[in-house]
Amino acid sequence: MRVFINAACMVFLMQAGLAHAGLKVFACEPEWAALSKELGGEHVEAFSATTAQQDPHLIQPRPSLIAKFRQADLGICTGADLEIGWLPVLQNSGGNPALRPGGAGLFFASEGLDMLEIPERLDRADGDVHPQGNPHVHLDPRNMIPISKRLAGKMAQLDPANADVYARRQATFEKVWQGKISSWEAQAAPLKGVKVVAHHKSFSYLFDWLGIVEVNNLEPKPGIPPSAAYLNKLLAELKTEPASMILAATYQSNRPAEWLAERTRYPIVILPTTVGGVEGTNTLERLYTTMISMLLKTAQAESSS
């Protein structure tokens, strides 16, 4: 009888473990690790290959990343060639057929979205151009709804035992997210028409969503560091079309922004580009709330000065 009871307990525990096994997620960027946790909860073990303090274009495929890639059931990347410099190395070295091109476990968040800044021509002389358009799609929170729908479907496909969990959590996420978007838009209404200089094309989707106007850029071409001659040219142009502030990402060098700020007296805002970029941005919700709060604070200070 004791043997029978022990065997029955083992079967029960094995079945329970299978029911809750869930997915091992390899996320190329922190925002996708956060979204997968929103949709999967305890059924997801999410690892982010990058942090908010790293440029996602330029990542070294270290052995530790290759090991995580090899173990993953689901790989979530932005796509649109954002990871073109390092994802293929992981795919070639990771020994994970599910995450190779066309594999059942590979998910690109940018697929199916209306992309901004699709280049009219493809020429390396134009800098770090992306043939499919600007890849920083997560900085418009409206994009998170169609992405979450597709991602929940992919998760259910890979883990059918928990398909109802992913569907239910996605429906909840979408309902809550719609309310958050409406609240953010109302809060950020004073930012519409505010003119800024950005370091890189990181924030194009944020600007498009909130109606912020990018009058100029610290980079002469995407991914190309500014020269002294270019910065002086930019300074002259801003006398004709001035801005209110200078924006840069947490992982970018502050020196060009500081050079320009010294000569224009524009305030510098170092914005987080993803989850964990600054203190208090440990969730997707907190990321957008913090970005809007930082921009509003600076805009209000400028308008009262």
N, C-alpha and C positions, 0 to 999 in steps of 0.2 A: 504493500500500500504506500509506504514511504517513497519507494522508487517511482511509483505511478504519479504521486503528487508532485515530486520534484520534476519529472518529465513534463507534466502539464504546466507547471510554472515556467519552465524554460520555453515551451512553445508560446505561452502567453506573452512573455517578455520579448521574445523574438518578433512576434506579430506586432506588438505595441511599438517596438523599435522601428520596424519597417514602416508603420503608419506615420511615424513622426520623423523619419529619416531626412526628408526634405532635400534641399539642394545646397551644394557647395558652389558659391558664386565667386567668380574672378571678375571684378569690376575694374575697367581701365582707369576710371576717375571716381572720386569720392561721391559725386552726385548719384551715380548709378548704384553704388553700394547702398547708399541711403534709400533710394527708391525701391531696391529689391527687398530691403528690410521692411519698408512700409507695406509691401504687398505680401510678404511671406512670414513676417514675425519670427516666431521661434522655429519655423520650418526652414529658415534660410541661415546659412553661415556665410557671411559676406566678407570678402577681402578686397581692399582697394590697392591697386598697383602703384598709385600716385597719391600725393598729398596736395593740399592747397598751397603749399610753399614751393611746388615744382611746376615748371612749364610742361604741360602735357604733350607738347610737340617733341620735347627733348628728354627722353627717358633712357637710361641704360638698362638693358635687359639682363639684370644680374641673375646669378644662379638661383637665388632665393625666389625671384619672380618666376623663373622657369619651373621650379618645383611646385609653386602654387598653381601655375597654369596647368601643369600636368595632372593635378589632382581635381580640377574643377569639373563640375557637371555643366555649368552655364557660364559663358563668357559674355559680359556686357560692355561694349565699347561705344563711343560716340559715332565713329565712322566718319564719312566724308573726308577721309585721309588725315584726320587729326593724329592718329597713331601710326601713320605710314612709316615713320622712322624706326619703330621698335616692335610693333605687333607682329609683323612677318617673321622677325627673329624668334619670338616666342613660339609662333606656330611651327616653325621649322625645327626648333630645338626641344619643344615641350613634349613631343610624343603623345599628343592628345588629339585623336582623329575628330572628336566631336567639336573641337574648337578651331579646326582648320577651315580654310575658305570653303563655304558650302556645307559645313558641318552642322548637325542638328542642334548643337549646343551654343552656336554663335549668334549673338544678337547685336545689331547696330541700331542705336537709338535714333539716329538722324534719318533713317529710311522712311520715306513716305511723307516727310514734312515739307512745308513751303520754305525753301532755303533762301537766305538773304545773300546778296553780294556774289552771285554766280558770275565768274569772269567772262567777259566777251571774247577774250583770247587767252591762250595758255602759253606763257613765255616766262622763263625763270628770271628774265631781266626785270619782271614786275614784282619780284620778291617772293615771299612765301604764299603763293596763291593756291587755293583749293578748288579743283575743277568742279566739284559738286556744290560749292558755295561755302559761306562762313560756317564752320563746324560748331560754334559755341552755342548750340541750340537750347541748352538748359537754362540760359539766363532770361528766357521768356517763359514764365511759369505756365502759360497757357499750353505750351508744348508738352508739358508733363502729363496732360490728360490722354492724348492719343498714344504717347509713349507707354504710359502705364497700362493701357488696354492691350497693346501688342505684347508687352512684357508679361503680363498676367497670363495671356494665352500661351506664350512660350514656356512659362514655368509649369503650367498645367500639362502641357505636352510632354515635358521631361519628367514630371512628377505627378502622374495621374492620381495617385493615392490622396494627394492633397489639393486636387483641382478645385474643389468647392471652397477651400480656404482662400486660394488666390483670387477666385472670382468674387467672393464676398468682400475681401479686404480691398480689392480694386474698386468695387462699387462704393464702399465707404470712403475711400481715398478721394474718388472723383467728386462725390457730393460735398465733402468738407473742403476740397481744393477749390471748387467753384465759388464757395463762400469766401475763402481766403483771397482769391483773385479780385473779387468785387471789393472787398475791404481794402486791399492794397491799392487798387486803382483810385478809390475815393481818397485815401490818405495821400497818394502821390500826385494828385491833381495839380498842386502848385508847381510841380516840376515840368509840366508841359511847356515846351518852348525855351527852357533853360539851355543856354549854349555852353558847350564844354570842349576842352581839348583832351583827347584820350591818348594814352601811350601806344596802344595796340588795338586791333579790331576785336578785342575780347568782349566788348560790351554792346555790340551792334544790336543784338536781340533785346537787351534791356532797354536801349534807347528807342527802338522801334515800338516796344510795348508801352513805354511811358511818355513818348512824344518828346524826348530829350534830343536836342540838336547838336550833333558833332560837327563843329565848324572847322576843325583841323586835327591833325594827328602828329604825335611826337616822332613817329617813324616815317621816313620819306616813302617807304614802301613796306608792306607787311613783313615783319621779321628782320628788317634791315635797321641796325642801330643808327641813330642820327649823327651826322657830322656837325662840326662847328658851323660850317657854311649853311647847312640846312636849317639849323636852329636859328641862326640870324635871319634867314629868309622867313621862317615861321614867325619870328618876332615882328618883322615888318608887316606881314600879312594880318596879324592880330590887331594892328593899329587901325586897319580898315574894317575888319570884322572881328570885334572883340568877343571874348568868352567870359564866363563867370567863375569857372574852376577848371582844374587839371585833374584828370582821373588816371590812376594806374592800378595795376593788380598787385596783390601781395607778393607775388614771386618775381616781379620785375624790378630792375634797377631804378632807384629813385633819382639818380643824378640828372638825367635830362629834365625831369619834372622840376627838380630843385633849381636848375639853371634858369628855366623859364619863369618859375615863380619869383625868383629874385628880381627879375626885370619887369614883370607885369604886376606883381603883388596879387596874383590869383592864388587862392588857397588850393592846396593839394589834398585830394581825397584818395586814400589807399583802400580800394574796395576788395573785399573777398570775392573770388570768382567761383568758389565752390564751398561745400560743407567743410567746416573746420578752418576757414581762412582767417578768421579772427575769433577772439573769445566770444562765446555765446552763440556760435553758428554751427552747433553740432547736429542740427536737423535741417531738412529742406525748408521747412516753414521759417525757421530762425534765419536762414540765409537771406531770403527775400526781405523779411522784416528788417533785418539789420542793414542791408544795402539801402533800402528806401529811407530808413531813419538817418543814416549817415549823409545821404544826399540832401534830404530836407533840412537837416541841421545846418549844413554848409550854405545852402541856397538862402535860407532865412537870415543867416548871419550876414551874408553879402547884401541882401536887400535892405537890411536895417543899418548898414554902415554908410 
